[in-house]
Amino acid sequence: MATMNISLPDALRDFVEHQVAQRHYSTSSEYVRELIRKDQERLRLRALLLAGLESEPTGPADPTYFDALRHRARPRERG
């Protein structure tokens, strides 16, 4: 694992230390890694939403559409 050092103003350092203590992270690095993962997820979701916005509609979003969507989203049972 690579190491990266960052500089923070005292107020941000205190905030990070408080979050580590309150949210039961082992280290400040663990907390920062979690923030980065969440930001990556946010960016992926944003990209998907933008791609959906730019795509052509496939049909009406009626109850039948949502039923089919729920069916596709359910985990498949192993046989």
HELIX and SHEET records of a PDB file:
HELIX    1   1 ASP A   10  GLN A   22  1                                  13    
HELIX    2   2 SER A   28  GLU A   54  1                                  27    
HELIX    3   3 PRO A   63  ALA A   73  1                                  11    
END                                                                             
